[in-house]
Amino acid sequence: KTYLFYGSNLTYEDTNIGTADHIFMGQDGDFSGGSVAGGGDIDGDGLDDILIGASLALQDEVQVGKVYLLLGSSVIHHDTLVELTQADVRIIGEEISGLLGWAVSYAGDIDGDSLDDIMVSAPGISDNSGKIYLVVSSQLTSSEFNISSAYRSFIGEDGFTGESITSIDDIDGDGVHEFLIGAPWHTGAGER
């Protein structure tokens, strides 16, 4: 499950998580909510959108992992309980046990169209070598997107590459976002 609380509804007291404004429900055993991200605007409507990873999700009875995109404009009209099958876009993994959705993040505007883009990881790809995908907002216009069509990808060497990912606004001053990718099980420390 993934829980969304509207800041305007919070009080100064401890809050029971079951009182969330929205509760997003995945399928049994799909590990939905294992990664979440908010703060990006993919469709340019001025509302933040939500990414929810489900790295053990099935597609056609095969465990490839999924990422669910819920647009802010849709979320605000949902009831409290929301099935992830109602997500605006379902992003489908490309490899059995690839664990797509293990980590999710907004990536800033990669392609210069003034809309936020995303990055998602599948650290189980190629026997846990891992792969990270950059997906631009213009690719997310239909209800289903296969990650094999991603705009760009980073191929891991080993070490569960993509266990953690994030974008950074701008380290080198060129006005373009940077990407930080964790590979905690990498062997051969100090090698390049």
PyMOL commands that set and color helices and strands:
alter all, ss='L'
color gray80, all
select helices_A, chain A and resi 7-9+17-19+72-75+84-86+125-128+137-139+147-149
alter helices_A, ss='H'
color red, helices_A
select strands_A, chain A and resi 2-4+22-25+32-40+49-54+58-59+62-63+66-70+81-83+89-92+104-108+117-122+131-135+144-146+152-155+164-168+178-182
alter strands_A, ss='S'
color yellow, strands_A
deselect
rebuild
show_as cartoon
